């Protein structure tokens, strides 16, 4: 049986496929494996209690049960939830948005597939445009989203070397080539995998470039502001007509409900809704109905700031302490963790590839993600891309501590063998 180019492309061993397979197996019953590779959020008892109470309320109302799972929403998504979301963003931040500026998708991943292929690829006049990633490393899930090859072009960052074996990536505006071949600019904030939060100044620099070249700036805020607010530094929530803002309910603690939120100009929202209808008829209702009250009351912002953020900040500080203890004696560096739920580790002059390191750690019962997956569109050799790994600290503290200890032992052995 022969497959089309489309079929071949999407079964060709993409990094996100490997990641999600590892994640599902580890969290689905493999008790021997320490899962430090995926982006599954941690389990906060306080948030889960809120969900239990909300589910109880819904179960006692026939109309709510119907809305939860018994009817199709329009392709734009659940309109009550969208209305509440627009009102919250307008009242809280002064954004000039209405319901016509918001569309839901079946998870952010689906939303990015739609957006990237709307603004990148071959156009009616025969021209080809790419999606410009101004900062790499960048999210593993972007890499294979394009229906056409070489959809992404990325730029190496500047690196600031900081105290205590820390470092930070910054947008290299001097090398950032945005021109007629650019269809959109996209950056995650906080950046997955590194936990980097580009500054407000960097955001405005990218926005000016997008305006100058009449292309949208896609801001992926799956971990950021205004919710779930897993961000440990200053970052101003912003949106305007040239920005496509992407939010998610996943990192609040609802990854399985698959609810992405796109905020954009009305014409873009109409296009996304049309693609929703073609691809999946309509976005799922479960997430919007479940969190409708939290959105309408504004409580979703307080949950992020007062519950979600402190939970991850405390876990981040513990994981960072364990890294400094267990990796002492190796040439490691850590990207300064400014948000998300990851640590990005750089092992300078690593004698093996990050892919081989992943395999060795997996054989010892620890799952991380090889750093080489996170450099989509970087059309140049860079040894740094094969010297990094991403690990998550979102799961059980004892498992994270044990996993970091194993990473330290494996690394020390590797460097000793090659000294």
Secondary structure, 3 states (H helix, E strand, C coil): CCCCHHHHHCCCCCHHHHHHHHHHHHHCCCCCCEECCCCCCCCCHHHHHHHHHHHHHHHCCHHHHHHHHHCCCCCCCCHHHHHHHHHHHHHHHCCCCCHHHEEEECCHHHHHHHHHHHHCEECCCCCEEEEEEEEECCCHHHCCCCCCCCCEEEEECEEEECCCCEEEEECCCCCCCCCCCEEEEEEECCCCCCCCCCCHHHHHHHHHHHHHCCCEEEEECCCCCCCCCCECCCCCCCCCCCEEEEEECHHHHCHHHCCEEEECCHHHHHHHHHHHHHHHCCCCCHHHHHCHHHHHHCHHHHHHHHHHHHHHHHHHHHHHHHHHHHCCCCCEEEECCCECCEEEEEECCCCCCHHHHHHHHHHCCEECEEHHHHCCCCCCCCHHHHCEEEEECCCCHHHHHHHHHHHHHHHHHHHHHCC
